[in-house]
Amino acid sequence: MRVVFAGTPEVALPALQAIADSGHELVGVVTRPDAPAGRGRKLVASPVAQAAEALGVPVLKPEHPRDPDFQAALRELAPDCCPVVAYGALLPQSALDIPEHGWVNLHFSLLPAWRGAAPVQHSIWAGDEFTGATTFRIVKELDAGPTFGVMTERIKATDTAGDLLGRLADGGAQLLVATLDGIADGSLVARDQPSDGISFAPKILVDDARIDWTGPAVAVDRQIRACSPFPGAWSTLDGERIKIGPLTVDADEEALAPGELRISKKAVHVGTGTVTVRLGEVKAFGKKQMNAADWARGAQLPAGARLGDD
């Protein structure tokens, strides 16, 4: 089939490369416009745009996919199908109708669970044992289209959202190509999603990532891993924000009050609503990320210091 791939961030790159290496003809790429980045806030092309240019594939960067000029350019490319991974813009029906086989999205959950922008983060935060990826035809309703294929992945006890998303991106790339193969030869038919088991995964905002140390250690652990690397779980010390990396539950340690710190030469422990946990890496405002013990030495924290103290 002739395909036009739509995607923007780095997580879409495995799928783009897999399609480029497949038997399908990659005739174009759609991505978000160049955006300011870095200290100089210079305009930078998206990871997908950069990869497409390296592949020598035409790149379309509409401000919005309802743009008539974009839709005309897409029609000229005459795609049979448009595979999508994390494109980042809502597609109007007029764009959805252009390819004969529609737009086929790779979504990083076991639909109908965790429809929305942050399925991987929510699956970790909720304590799911398994997650996966699903391919489906895009319809107007959020992530509700009929599904083609699925892969499953166990969530490890130490997985951050970044770890898990990396594995799903790699495995999902092969699932997406297999879905295109099945559509092309007629062996794959989309099936409606079940009406039960629906849950939603809205974008996790910075305010959502603030740690509540009065919660149980298992909940604190899941929240931090779900928010790593983005937006980054955080707490406060003397009114300043500190990003907190994945920690270790240390039930054998003497209990501490929620947020209370105990500092030794090799470790920093903090209390939760249940057992004590050991901090991994932290990033204080204006500082580099570092081991918690090194941070504590440099900060010269007083006795009785407490996270979340404001």
Backbone torsions as a table, in degrees:
resi	resn	phi	psi	omega
1	MET	NA	153.1	168.5
2	ARG	-82.1	124.9	-177.8
3	VAL	-128.3	146.7	170.3
4	VAL	-117.4	119.9	-177.3
5	PHE	-88.6	139.2	176.8
6	ALA	-121.6	125.6	179.5
7	GLY	-174.8	166.5	-177.4
8	THR	-134.3	-58.3	-171.6
9	PRO	-83.6	179.6	-177.0
10	GLU	-60.3	-32.6	-177.9
11	VAL	-62.1	-19.4	179.3
12	ALA	-83.7	-10.5	-173.5
13	LEU	-65.1	-41.4	177.7
14	PRO	-57.9	-39.2	179.4
15	ALA	-68.4	-41.7	178.0
16	LEU	-59.2	-46.0	-178.9
17	GLN	-66.9	-39.9	179.9
18	ALA	-62.7	-39.7	178.6
19	ILE	-68.6	-40.7	177.9
20	ALA	-60.9	-32.6	-178.9
21	ASP	-87.2	-5.7	-175.6
22	SER	-85.6	-176.7	178.3
23	GLY	-82.2	-1.4	178.7
24	HIS	-84.6	154.6	-177.3
25	GLU	-95.1	109.4	178.6
26	LEU	-82.6	105.4	-173.0
27	VAL	-103.7	-5.5	178.8
28	GLY	-178.2	166.5	178.5
29	VAL	-135.5	138.2	174.8
30	VAL	-112.5	132.1	-179.6
31	THR	-147.7	170.9	179.1
32	ARG	-73.4	155.1	179.8
33	PRO	-60.7	159.6	175.5
34	ASP	-55.4	143.2	-175.5
35	ALA	-130.0	152.2	177.9
36	PRO	-63.2	141.4	179.3
37	ALA	-151.7	155.9	176.9
38	GLY	76.1	177.8	-177.8
39	ARG	-63.2	-34.8	-179.8
40	GLY	-79.9	-8.6	179.9
41	ARG	54.7	38.5	176.5
42	LYS	-79.2	150.9	178.5
43	LEU	-69.3	130.1	-177.9
44	VAL	-129.6	136.0	177.7
45	ALA	-68.7	150.6	179.4
46	SER	-64.8	157.8	175.6
47	PRO	-53.6	-39.7	179.5
48	VAL	-66.9	-40.5	178.2
49	ALA	-61.7	-44.2	179.9
50	GLN	-62.8	-41.8	179.8
51	ALA	-67.3	-39.5	179.9
52	ALA	-64.8	-40.8	178.7
53	GLU	-63.9	-36.9	177.0
54	ALA	-66.0	-30.5	178.3
55	LEU	-82.1	-8.3	-178.7
56	GLY	75.9	29.2	-177.4
57	VAL	-102.5	136.0	177.2
58	PRO	-57.7	140.2	-176.6
59	VAL	-120.7	130.4	175.4
60	LEU	-109.6	132.0	-177.2
61	LYS	-128.5	66.4	-177.6
62	PRO	-69.0	146.1	172.0
63	GLU	-62.7	-35.8	174.6
64	HIS	-152.2	140.8	-177.3
65	PRO	-68.8	-4.5	173.1
66	ARG	-81.8	-7.7	-179.8
67	ASP	-56.9	122.0	-179.2
68	PRO	-58.3	-36.6	179.5
69	ASP	-65.0	-39.9	176.8
70	PHE	-62.8	-47.0	-177.6
71	GLN	-63.8	-34.9	176.3
72	ALA	-65.6	-41.9	178.6
73	ALA	-64.9	-37.1	178.5
74	LEU	-66.2	-41.2	177.9
75	ARG	-62.0	-37.2	178.8
76	GLU	-63.2	-33.8	177.9
77	LEU	-72.8	-18.3	174.5
78	ALA	51.2	55.5	179.0
79	PRO	-74.1	144.8	170.8
80	ASP	-80.0	-29.3	-178.0
81	CYS	-155.5	149.6	177.1
82	CYS	-120.8	99.4	174.4
83	PRO	-72.7	144.1	-172.2
84	VAL	-133.3	134.9	170.6
85	VAL	-139.4	109.8	173.4
86	ALA	52.1	51.3	178.5
87	TYR	-67.9	-49.3	173.8
88	GLY	100.3	14.7	176.2
89	ALA	-144.3	146.7	178.7
90	LEU	-74.1	136.9	-176.7
91	LEU	-100.1	122.1	177.7
92	PRO	-71.8	160.4	-178.7
93	GLN	-59.0	-34.8	-179.7
94	SER	-61.5	-32.2	175.7
95	ALA	-80.5	-38.7	179.8
96	LEU	-60.4	-30.0	-175.6
97	ASP	-80.5	-8.6	-173.6
98	ILE	-68.8	-54.3	179.4
99	PRO	-77.8	142.5	-178.0
100	GLU	-56.6	-40.2	-177.0
101	HIS	-100.3	15.8	173.7
102	GLY	72.7	-167.1	177.8
103	TRP	-105.9	126.0	-175.4
104	VAL	-111.7	115.2	-174.2
105	ASN	-96.5	141.8	169.4
106	LEU	-99.7	112.3	-176.6
107	HIS	-112.8	136.4	-172.1
108	PHE	-90.7	60.6	170.8
109	SER	-159.8	172.0	174.6
110	LEU	-92.9	86.3	-178.2
111	LEU	-58.4	142.0	16.3
112	PRO	-89.7	11.9	177.0
113	ALA	-75.4	141.0	173.0
114	TRP	57.6	54.9	168.8
115	ARG	-72.2	137.1	176.9
116	GLY	132.4	-166.8	-168.3
117	ALA	-80.4	-23.0	-172.0
118	ALA	-131.8	57.6	-176.2
119	PRO	-65.9	-37.6	-177.9
120	VAL	-67.3	-45.3	179.0
121	GLN	-60.4	-44.6	-177.7
122	HIS	-68.8	-34.2	-179.9
123	SER	-67.0	-37.5	176.2
124	ILE	-69.7	-45.9	-177.4
125	TRP	-60.4	-36.0	-178.8
126	ALA	-78.9	-10.5	-179.8
127	GLY	81.2	23.9	178.1
128	ASP	-61.0	143.6	176.7
129	GLU	-82.8	-33.8	-179.6
130	PHE	-129.7	152.6	167.3
131	THR	-142.2	-157.4	-179.9
132	GLY	171.6	-155.8	177.6
133	ALA	-140.9	149.6	-177.2
134	THR	-134.6	138.7	170.8
135	THR	-101.9	137.2	-179.1
136	PHE	-151.5	158.3	177.1
137	ARG	-81.7	128.9	-177.6
138	ILE	-71.4	132.2	173.0
139	VAL	-125.4	178.1	-175.7
140	LYS	-63.3	-39.8	-179.4
141	GLU	-72.5	143.1	-173.3
142	LEU	-58.3	115.1	172.5
143	ASP	50.8	33.8	-173.9
144	ALA	-109.8	4.2	-175.5
145	GLY	-70.8	165.6	179.3
146	PRO	-64.9	143.4	-172.6
147	THR	-98.0	151.4	177.6
148	PHE	-105.6	-51.0	-174.0
149	GLY	-149.6	168.4	-176.8
150	VAL	-149.0	149.9	169.2
151	MET	-131.1	152.2	179.6
152	THR	-116.7	155.2	-178.7
153	GLU	-148.3	130.3	176.2
154	ARG	-75.2	139.2	175.7
155	ILE	-90.3	119.1	-179.0
156	LYS	-78.1	155.5	-176.1
157	ALA	-63.4	-22.0	-178.3
158	THR	-107.3	3.5	-176.5
159	ASP	-62.3	130.8	163.2
160	THR	-90.9	169.1	176.3
161	ALA	-60.5	-35.9	178.4
162	GLY	-65.4	-42.0	178.2
163	ASP	-60.1	-52.0	-175.1
164	LEU	-66.1	-41.9	-179.9
165	LEU	-63.2	-35.1	177.9
166	GLY	-62.2	-43.1	179.2
167	ARG	-68.2	-40.3	179.7
168	LEU	-67.0	-35.7	178.6
169	ALA	-63.8	-42.0	179.7
170	ASP	-68.8	-50.0	179.1
171	GLY	-67.0	-38.3	-180.0
172	GLY	-65.9	-28.7	177.7
173	ALA	-60.8	-42.0	178.6
174	GLN	-69.6	-37.1	176.5
175	LEU	-61.7	-41.4	-179.3
176	LEU	-64.6	-43.0	177.9
177	VAL	-63.9	-43.1	178.2
178	ALA	-61.3	-36.2	177.3
179	THR	-65.3	-44.1	177.2
180	LEU	-62.0	-39.9	177.7
181	ASP	-59.7	-45.2	-178.0
182	GLY	-67.6	-36.1	176.2
183	ILE	-65.8	-42.6	-176.9
184	ALA	-63.8	-41.7	-177.3
185	ASP	-94.5	2.5	175.8
186	GLY	79.0	8.1	-176.9
187	SER	-86.1	-9.4	-174.7
188	LEU	-119.6	126.1	179.2
189	VAL	-120.0	131.6	179.9
190	ALA	-69.9	142.2	179.5
191	ARG	-120.2	140.4	-180.0
192	ASP	-60.9	143.6	176.0
193	GLN	-69.4	147.8	175.3
194	PRO	-65.2	154.6	-178.1
195	SER	-84.5	-11.6	177.5
196	ASP	-106.4	162.0	-180.0
197	GLY	82.2	13.1	-179.3
198	ILE	-77.9	131.8	172.2
199	SER	-141.8	163.3	-173.3
200	PHE	-123.9	149.3	-175.4
201	ALA	-130.7	76.3	179.0
202	PRO	-66.2	160.7	178.2
203	LYS	-55.9	136.5	178.1
204	ILE	-88.1	120.8	-177.9
205	LEU	-92.1	166.3	-179.4
206	VAL	-57.7	-42.3	-179.9
207	ASP	-62.2	-31.9	178.8
208	ASP	-67.5	-23.8	-173.3
209	ALA	-87.1	2.0	177.7
210	ARG	-70.8	129.9	-174.9
211	ILE	-79.1	133.1	173.4
212	ASP	-101.2	99.9	-175.2
213	TRP	-69.9	-11.8	177.0
214	THR	-79.2	-11.5	177.6
215	GLY	-74.7	165.5	177.6
216	PRO	-64.4	151.7	-176.6
217	ALA	-56.5	-38.0	-178.2
218	VAL	-64.2	-36.2	178.6
219	ALA	-71.3	-40.0	177.3
220	VAL	-61.7	-44.6	179.4
221	ASP	-59.2	-47.8	-179.1
222	ARG	-63.6	-41.2	180.0
223	GLN	-61.6	-45.6	-177.3
224	ILE	-64.6	-43.6	-180.0
225	ARG	-67.3	-37.5	178.8
226	ALA	-64.8	-32.4	-177.1
227	CYS	-93.7	7.8	179.6
228	SER	-106.9	126.4	6.9
229	PRO	-89.9	-10.7	-175.3
230	PHE	-131.1	138.1	1.0
231	PRO	-80.7	-2.9	-178.2
232	GLY	94.4	116.4	176.0
233	ALA	-67.9	147.7	-175.2
234	TRP	-148.6	160.6	173.2
235	SER	-141.4	-172.9	179.7
236	THR	-126.6	153.5	173.0
237	LEU	-143.8	121.3	-174.9
238	ASP	53.0	37.0	175.3
239	GLY	82.1	-2.1	179.9
240	GLU	-107.5	143.4	-178.8
241	ARG	-74.4	142.4	175.3
242	ILE	-132.9	124.5	176.3
243	LYS	-78.2	137.8	-175.5
244	ILE	-116.6	123.3	177.4
245	GLY	-86.0	177.3	-179.8
246	PRO	-51.8	142.5	-175.6
247	LEU	-119.9	178.9	178.9
248	THR	-121.7	128.9	175.6
249	VAL	-74.3	125.4	-172.8
250	ASP	-125.3	73.2	-172.6
251	ALA	-63.6	-20.8	-178.2
252	ASP	-79.2	-13.1	-179.8
253	GLU	-73.7	152.1	176.7
254	GLU	-60.0	138.6	-176.1
255	ALA	-63.1	144.6	176.0
256	LEU	-126.1	154.5	175.0
257	ALA	-67.3	152.6	-179.9
258	PRO	-52.2	124.1	179.8
259	GLY	85.1	-13.3	-178.6
260	GLU	-69.1	137.2	-178.3
261	LEU	-102.2	141.4	168.0
262	ARG	-125.6	123.5	-172.6
263	ILE	-115.0	128.5	173.4
264	SER	-123.8	-179.5	-178.0
265	LYS	-63.0	-32.6	-172.8
266	LYS	-112.2	-6.0	-173.4
267	ALA	-153.5	158.6	171.6
268	VAL	-127.0	120.3	177.8
269	HIS	-107.6	152.5	179.1
270	VAL	-140.7	145.0	-179.5
271	GLY	-83.3	149.7	173.1
272	THR	-125.6	-169.3	178.0
273	GLY	-72.7	-10.8	176.9
274	THR	-124.8	-97.8	-175.9
275	VAL	-98.8	170.6	-179.9
276	THR	-79.5	147.4	177.1
277	VAL	-123.8	157.1	179.1
278	ARG	-108.7	125.3	-179.5
279	LEU	-71.2	145.8	175.3
280	GLY	-94.6	-97.4	178.2
281	GLU	-108.7	148.7	177.9
282	VAL	-133.1	160.3	177.3
283	LYS	-136.7	106.5	177.1
284	ALA	-78.0	160.0	-178.5
285	PHE	-57.8	127.4	177.9
286	GLY	76.2	5.7	-178.4
287	LYS	-116.3	167.0	174.5
288	LYS	-80.0	156.8	174.2
289	GLN	-67.1	138.1	-177.7
290	MET	-152.9	166.3	174.8
291	ASN	-57.7	140.8	-174.8
292	ALA	-59.7	-38.0	-179.5
293	ALA	-65.4	-40.1	177.8
294	ASP	-65.9	-41.0	177.3
295	TRP	-60.2	-45.0	-177.4
296	ALA	-64.4	-39.1	178.3
297	ARG	-63.1	-45.0	-178.6
298	GLY	-68.0	-33.7	-178.1
299	ALA	-79.1	-16.5	-179.4
300	GLN	49.8	57.2	-174.8
301	LEU	-69.0	138.3	-179.4
302	PRO	-78.2	162.9	175.0
303	ALA	-61.1	139.8	179.9
304	GLY	84.7	7.2	178.1
305	ALA	-60.9	145.7	-174.5
306	ARG	-142.7	134.5	173.9
307	LEU	-78.5	148.4	-178.9
308	GLY	70.0	38.1	-170.9
309	ASP	-90.1	0.1	-176.5
310	ASP	-95.4	NA	NA
